[in-house]
């Protein structure tokens, strides 16, 4: 008895490869320069790992805050560190960081 194919797994646009398809196949390093040029192909073929690099990455620091400040933000749930960052940004828009009175 043959196994029935799952209709959700059938892809008419890209059917399963035959032996002839595999014989005609060429590595991307040969095909991409023909399609996009050598410079673009070289860029496409560079290995990339992880997230894309941020244009303005955040800086990892250690900071000491009052316990009630940390608890108040942590109590707001996941993303609390981002909200601390946003609160500090708003403060800088309204105040001078060099003024010890915060005006």
N, C-alpha and C positions, 0 to 999 in steps of 0.2 A: 504494500500500500504506500503510495507516494505521500509525502508530507505536503499539506496545503499551505500555500503562501499567505502570509498575513497581508490583507489588502492595504493596510497602512504602510507597509514596507515596500510596496511595488512603486517604482519610480520610472514612469514612462519617458521622462526627459533625460534621465541618465541610466540606461539599462545596464545590467550586469555585464562586465567585460568578458570578451571571449579570448581564446588563445591568440587569435590574430590581433586583437586590440593590444594585448601585452607585447607582442612582437614588434608592433609599430611604435610603441611608446618610446619617448625620449626624455632624458632628464630635464628638469626645469632650467638647469644651468645652460643647456643648449637652446631651448625654445624661447626663454624670456628675452635674451638679447635681440633675437629676430623680431619679436613683437613690440618691444618697448625701448630698445637701444641698450647699449652696454652700461651706461651710467645708472639708468633706472633699474636695470636688471641686477647690477651689483648691490644696489641699495635694498632691493626686494629680497635678495638671497642672504643678507647679513643676519646672523642669528640674533634674536632679541628675546630677552627673558623678562618676566615680571611685568609690572605696570609700566606704561609709558612714563618717561621722565616729565615731571611737572615743570612748567616754565618758571614758576616761582615756588620752589619747594619750601615746606615749613622746616624750621630749624628745631632740632631736638635739644631741649634744655632741661635742667632741673630747677624747680622753683618751689619755694616754701610759702604756703598760703595758710591763713587761719583755718582751723578745723571747721568752723561754721560756714565759711565760704565754700570749702570743698564739699561738705555735706549737702548744702543747699543746691549746688549744681549736680552732684551725683544723684540726688533724689529726683531729678528731672528725667532720669533714665539714660539709655544709650545715647551717645553723642554729646555728653556733658562737656567734654574737653573742647569740642568745637564751639559750644556755647560760651565757654570761658573766653576763648579766643575772640569771638564776636563781641562780647561785652567789653573786652579790652580795646578792640578796634573802635567801638562807639565812644569809649572814654577818650581816646586819642583825638577823635574828631571834634570833641567839645572842650578839651583841656590841653594844657601844655604839660608834657611829661617832666619838664624840668622844674615846674612850680610845685614845691612841697605841699602847698595847700590844696592842690588839685583844681585850681581855677583856670 
